[in-house]
Amino acid sequence: MPSLDEKLEAILAEVIRRNEGEPEFHQAVREVLESLGRVVAKRPDYADGALIERICEPERQIIFRIPWTDDRGGVRINRGFRVQFNSALGPYKGGIRFHPSVNVGIIKFLGFEQTFKNALTGMPIGGGKGGSDFDPKGRSDAEIMRFCQSFMTELCRHLGEHTDVPAGDIGVGGREIGYMFGQYKRLTNRYEAGVLTGKGLSYGGSRARKEATGYGNTYFVQAMLLTRGRDFDGMRAVVSGSGNVAIYTMEKIASLGGRIMACSDSDGYVIDEAGIDLDLVKEIKEVRRERISEYARLKGTGAHYITGGSIWDVPCDVAMPSATQNELTGRDARALLRNGVIAVGEGANMPSTPEAIRIFQEAGVLFGPGKAANAGGVATSALEMQQNASRDSWTFEQTESRLASIMRNIHDICASTAEEYGTPGDYVLGANIAGFVRVAEAMRALGVI
């Protein structure tokens, strides 16, 4: 691992001491601190007033019980979380995740990442994240509704369009957002459309929101490719995952002339030499809610399903990790290099391990870190908040145009910041420093709070 200067090493040691047993949070903090040595050397005042220490400490952590009843009448108990990490730039903004792996450390890592990601958008939104260890797989619509209602019964007292505005994430899509919004409306007796984003179009949602994270990641990678005179036309791409982010990453890559070779879910991955049939993936995942293994059975000739293994063994020019944290390891990075990868865009939050990132950077692979490359989702959520506040509704074309512009701006500020600090092309360094400076300047202006 890169070494930290003495003061930053002490800050990291204190973060680890105060947050034992939270390796993902430690990893996320270390990755940012590794970039800040140059900032502190150039601007020693950023080390004053415990500014960096305060940025590493959430403003508020909420943990609560979620009782709900299954279809057989049994009472189940899950645990809910909301970490309101930083509100220097605006109300807390970040998704809700339903997955068995969720714990307070995972939510803190996501909230920390979200703070800098949101800053990079240039929108007036702070950073937060939430979720539960509830597993929606195999649950009926009625069970999911009852769970979402119980979850929101507790969480509603901490939300508001000027306080904290959640969205969806893994395990939380339009269905779950609808159930939660309905319960919020029932409990508060207010039609506060801006309190949740990712809503359905019939009740205040934004066009292009479900596509935004995948589209935005593709726009970011396209901007990186253009710096080397390339684009997606004719490129072979591998996209991990088959949820919302992965589906719309594949859709935008295909529209730009790329060919999707493989996609996955938590059980395995499917390869289609003719190019993944996106309509079939949407049918399986968005309509039938089945496993990706069904793709090979339904498609037949030319499609192969592989249980387990690594999707990153599939040869490609562009890799788009879009599933979950630390899914792409050093071993995977070396396999991608052997097979000719030239660009990687993180559609998920921190999907590449530190070793994988180092391997990509040392090999000169274009690497778009998640806090920059996957910022399109939260940027479009902020656009949804704008529409809700003005009682307006934009066309798909208007919203996508704004998204494309925001992603180009994020690319450009990451690139220019990396160059300013002496490492042209290092989008990790550029994203970390640019996001940090925006948050730090706001915190300094607000005083010690």
N, C-alpha and C positions, 0 to 999 in steps of 0.2 A: 504494500500500500504506500502511496506517496506520504512523505512526512509532513507534519504540521509544524508551524512555528510554536514557540514555547507557550505563548498566551492562548492560542487556539487549541493546543493540545490539552491545556488545563481546563478549558471550557468543555471540550469533549469528554474528558474524564469525569467532570461533574455531571454532565448529562447522563452518562452511563451509570454513575453512582445513584442518581436520583430516579432513574427509570430502569431498574433491574429487570432482566428477563424480557426485554423488548428489542430484540436484535434488528428488526426492520427499521424501527425509529432511530436506533444508533447508526445504522447504515446510511439513512437519509441525511442525518445531521452531519456525519463525517463527510459525505460527498459534497455538501455545501461548504463546510469549513475548509476543505482542501482547496477550494477556489478563492477563499477570502484572504489568504496570506498576502497576495499582491494588492488587494484593496486596502488592507490595514497599513501596508508599507507606504502606499501612496497617500492615504488619508488616515493618519493615526487617530484623528478625532472620532472615527467610527468605533474605536476601542474604548471610548469614554462612556461613563454612565451605564455600564453593564448593558449596552445596547445589544450586543450579539447574544449575551446570556438571556436577555428578555425575549429576543426573537425565537430562541430555542425552547422557551417555556410557554405552554398553552395558557391562554387567558382563563379558560374554564374547561373542566372535564366533567361530564355528566354520565353517570352509570345508573341504570334502572332496571327493574324487574318487568317482564312482559308475560302475564298470564293469558292463555287463550285456550279455547276448547276445540278439539279435533272432531271429525265427523262421527266418531263413535261415542262421543260424549266425554272422552277423557280430558282432563285438564293438563295442559303442557306449560312449561315454564322456560322462557328464554331470557337472555340478557341483552339489553339495549345500551347503545353508546351515542353520545354526541360530544365531539371535541371542538370547541370554539377556539380556534388557535390564535388568530390575529385579526383585529378589526381596524387597523390603522388606516386602511384605504377605503373601507366601506363595510357594510354588513357582512357577517360571515357567509361564505358561499362554498358549497361543496356537497357531493353526493351522499346517498345512503346506500350501504351495501348489505345485502342479506346473503350470508355464506357461513358454513360451519367454522371456517378459519378465523372469523372476526373476533378480535379481542381488543383491549384498550391500546396495546402497542401498535397493532396494525392501523387502527383509526388515527393514532397520533402521527405515525409516519405519513399517512395519506393527508392529514390536515396540514402538516408541515410542508409537504410538497405542494399542496394546493395554495398555500399562501404565496409562494413565489410564482407559481403558474398563473394565478389570477393577476398578480402584479404585472406580469409580462404582457397580458392582454391590453393594458392601458385603461381598463374599465374600472369604475369605482366599486370594487368588491374585495372584501377580505377573505381569509381562508378558514375553512372548517371542514369537518367530515363526520359521518355518523354511520350507524348500522346495527346489525344484530347477528348473533350466531345461529339464527334461524335458517334452516335449509328449505327453500321452496320446491326443490325437486320432488316430484311425486305427490305434491299436495294439490287438493282440489281447489277450484276457484273460491268456494265457500270458506275453506280453511285459511287460504291466503287473505281473504277479506277480513275474517275475524282477527287474524294476527295483525294485519296492518291497522285495523281500528284500535286494538289494544296498544300497539306501538305508539300511535299518534295521540292516544289519550294522555300518555305521560309526556311525550315530546312537545305537544302543542304549546305548553306554558313557556317554552324556551325559544319559540319561533316568532317571526313577524317580518314584514317586507323591509323594515328598517333595522332589523335585529339579526336574523339568521334565516337564510333562504336555501333549503336543501333541494337536491335534484336526485335523479336515479344514479345507479352504479351497477355493479355485478349483482344479479338477482333481483333488481328493482327496475322495472320498465314501466310502460304506460299504464298497465293494469294496476300495479301496486301504487303508482303515483295517484291514480284516480281514487282508489280506496282511501288513501291517506288524506287527500284533499277533501274528500267528502266528509270524513270524520272531523277534520279541522274546522270545516264550515259548520258542521252540526254543533261542535263544542263551543265555538266562539260566537256563533250567530252573526258572522261577517263573511261577505264574499270578497275575501282578500286575495285576489288572483295572483298577486306577486309574491305570495309566501312559499310557493313551490314552483319549480320549473320542470320542464319535461312533460307538461300537461297535454291532454288531448286537444285537438283543434276545436272541438265543440265547446270547450269551457276555458279558453284563454291560452292555449298552447301556441307555440311558434312554429311556423313552417320551417323545415330544414333542421329542426332541433335533433331529431333522432339520427339524422345523417351526419351531424356536425362534427363529432369527434373523429370519425373515420375519414370524412371529407377533409377535415382540417389537417390531419396527419399526412394525408396524401399531398395536399397543397404544400406543406412544409418540406416534405421530401422532394417534391418537384422543384421547389426553389433551391434546395441544395444541389440537385442534379444540374440545374441550369448554370450554376457557378463553374461547372466543368463541361459546359456545352452539350449536355445530355438531357433527355427527358424520359417519360415512361413508355414512349412508343416502342414496341417490340421487346420490352423488358419482361423477363420472367420473375414473378413475385410469389413469395410464400407468406401467408398471413396466418398467424396462430390465433386460435379462438374461432368461434362461429356465432358469437353473440352480436349485439348491436354494433359495437365498434368495428369488429372484424367484417361484418357483412357490408357496412357502408365504406370501409376502406377498400374492400374488393370491388365494390360498385364503381367508385371513383377511379381506381386504377384502370379498370376495364374501359371506362369511358375515355381515358387518356391513351389508350392503345396498348396497355399492358396485358399480360396473360397470367392468370392466377393458377399456380400449379398445385397448391395444397392449402387446406385449412383443417382445424382440429376442434376437439372439445376435451374435457378432462379425462376421457377414456382412451383416446387415440386420435389418429389423423387419417384423412382421406387424400389420395393423390389422383389427379385426373390429367393425363398427358394432353388431352384436347383442350384443357382449360376448365376450371371449375364452373359448373352450371349454377349461376347465382340464383336464378329463379327457383331451382330445386332446393338450394340451401335455405332460402327464405321460406319455402313451403314446409320444410322439415323443422326449422327452428322457430319461426314466427307463427305458424299456423298449427302444426301438429305438436310442437314442443317435444320433439323426439331427439335421440342421440344422433351424432353425425355419422355413425356407422350405417344408418339407413340410406345415406347417399349412395354408397357403393351398391347396395342391394337394388335400389330403385333405378340407378343410372345404368348398371350393367356393364357392357363392354367398355374397357379403357379406364375404369375407375377401380381403385384398390383401397381397402381399408386396412390400417395397421394398428393393432392394439398396443398401447404403450409406446415405447421407443421415443424418438425425438423427431419432431417435424423439421428441425433444422438440418437434418441429414439430406433433405430434398434439395437438389441443386437449384439455385436461383440467382438473379442479379440484385434483387431488392428483398430484404427481409423486414417484415412488419410485425413485431411481437405485440399482440393485442389481447392477451388473455389475463395474466396476473403477474404479481411481483416475482422477481428472480426466476423466471421460467427459462431464460436464455443464459446458459452457463459458459464458462471458459471453454469447456470441451465443445459445446455447440458453436461458439464463435470460431474455433479453429476449423471445424467441419465446414462452416459457411465460407471461410476464406479459401479452403481447398477447392471449393466448388464455384469460386469466382464472384462472390458477393461484392458489390461496390457501394451499397448504401443500406442503412438501417434506420427505420423510423419507429420510435416507441409509441404505440397506440395505447398501451396500458401504463400504469404507474409503476415506475422502477422495475420493468420486466427483465432488464439485463443486470447480471451480477457485476460487481466492480472489476473482477478479472476479465469478463467478457468485454466491458467497455475499454479497458486498457489494451486488450488485444486488437480491437477494431481501430482504436486511435493510433497505435503504433504501426498498423498496416496501412494507414492512410484512408481507411473506409470512411465515407461520409456518415456521421452518426448524429441523429436528432434525438436528444434526450426528451423523456416524457413531459417534463415540466414546460417544455416549449412545443414539442411536436403534437402533443394531444390536448393542447389548450383550446382547440376549436369548440369542444363541447361546452365548457364553462363560458367561453366568449358568447356563444349563441344563447346560453341561458341568460346572460346579462342582457342580450338583445330582447329576449322574451320578457324580462323584467321591465325594460323600456316600453315595450308595447303594452304591457299590463298597466303601467303607470299612466300612460296617455290614452288608455281605452282604445288602442289602435290595433290593427292586424296587417302585417306586411305580406307581400307576395313571396313565394319561394325564391324567385329570382332576386328580389331586393335583399332578402336575408342571406342567401348564398353569396351574393356580391360583397356584402359587408364581411362575411366570414372569410372569404378569400383575401380581402384587403387586410383584415386583422392578422391572418396567418403570414402574409408577406411581410407585414410590419414586424411581427415577432421574429421571423427569420432574420430580417435586416438588423434589428437591434442586437440579436445574439451574435451575428457575424461582426458587426462594427465594434461591439464591446470586446469580443475576443481579440480583434486586431488592436484595439486601444491598449489592451493589457499584454500584448506581446506574443499572442498565440493565434495567428490567423487560422480560421477553419475549425477551431475548438469550440463547438457549439455547447458543450457541457459547461465549460468555463464561462462562456458568454451568457448563457441562460442564468447560471447561478449568480453571477455578479450583477447583471442587469436587474434581475428580480430583487436581489438583496438591496441594492441601492434605492430602488423605488420604495420599498417597505421601510428601510432605515431612515430615509429622509422624512417620511410622514411621521414616524415614531419620534424622531428628534423634535419635530415641530410641535407635537402634542405634549411634550414633557414626559416626566417619569410617572407613568400611569400603568 
